[in-house]
Amino acid sequence: FPARCFLETHMWNIFGIRPYSCDCLATNKSTNKRNVARHQLVKHFYPTKLRCSYCSKKFYDQKIFDDHINSHLVHQCHLCSFKASSWRTLNKHCHEIHGNGALKTLQCDICATRFSYNFSLKKHFERK
């Protein structure tokens, strides 16, 4: 082993020794201080202000929370009966199957033309 600490960790793994743990979880021990530090940051120091309304899972990171919420949602193609669990999958479907690039979810109230982006719809209204 290149360093004594690697040998030590190897021996702990072989014999099932887990010397590091958080005070809250005496049964969840680790051979690695960083794993315990990560647990403490996520579970104790970051506020878990975000809670999924579908399954009650708690989150401290907005992006991870948004991705999780999207996993519960079903996105319907506006051109056929295809359903997807993410916008990315639905966009890919629209591009590959319908050949119309990005998903066009915005519609002009006057002429029913569809747009992918707010600025495109706004520019369309300015021309009318």
N, C-alpha and C positions, 0 to 999 in steps of 0.2 A: 504494500500500500504506500502511496506517495507521502502520506502524512499520518501521524498517529490518530488524528480525529476520524479519518476514514476507516481505520482498523477498528476503532472504538464503535462507530456507528454500525459497521458490519457485524461485530460481535453482538451488539444489542439486538440487531435484527434476527440473528441466528437463535439467540436465547429468549427472544420475546420481551426484552427489557425496553420500557418506554419511560425514560426519566423525566420528560417534560410534559407538563399538563397545565391547563387553565384551572383556576380555583372553582369555576362553575361546573366543570365536567371532569371529575376525577377519573371516570372510566374512559374518557377519550384522551388517551396519552399518545405521545409521539416521540420518535428518536430525533426529531428535528425542531430546534427552537423557532425557526421561521414559520413552520406550520402552526405552532401555537400562537405566535405573534399575529399571523394572518387571521386566525380564528378570533382573537381578541379584538382586532380592528373591526372586522365585519360584524361580529355579534354584540360587542359591547360599546365601541366608541362611535361608530357611524349610526346616525338615527335611522331607524327602520320606519320612515314616515310613509313609505309607499306599500300599499297592501292590495293584492289582486282581489277584485270583487267577484271573480269566478271561483277561485280556489283558496283564498285567504293567505296565500304565500306572501311573505314580507320581503321587501327589497330596499336597499339603500342607494342603488345606482339607477338613475332615470333611464338610461339607454337599455340596460338589462331588463328593467321593468317594462319598458315599451315593447321590447322584443317578446317578452313573456306574454303580455296582453295580446299581441298579434297572433300568438300561437293558439289562443282560444277563439279568435274571430274567423269567420268564414267570409271570404271575399268572392263575390259573384261576378262573372264576366257579363258585361252589358250586351254582348253580341250572341252568346249561346248559353247553354246550361252549365258550363264548366265552373267549378268552385275550387278555391285554393285557400290554404291556411295563411298565406303571406302575400303582400302586395308584390313582392319581387317575383314570386311564382306566377301570379296572375299577369304581370307585365310580360314575362317571358312567354306565357301562353298566347297573349294577344299578338305579340310580335311574330311568333312562329306559326300560329294557326291562322290568324286573321291578317297578318302582314301590315298592321297599322302602327307599329312602333309602340310608343308609350300608351298606357291605359288612358282613355279619354272619358273622364268621369264628370267633367263640367259641361253643361249644355246651355246654349243660348235660348232664352225664353221666347224670342221672336221667331227665329228660323230653325231651331232644333239642331244647329250645327254643334258638334261636340269638340271639346278641347281637353288637352292634357294639363295645361298650366293656367293659373289665374291671369298671368300677364297676357297670354294669348286671347283669352276671353275678353279681357278689358280692351285690348287693341281692336278686337272684332267689334265691340260696342262703339268704340270711337269712330269707326268707319261707317257705321249705320246712320 
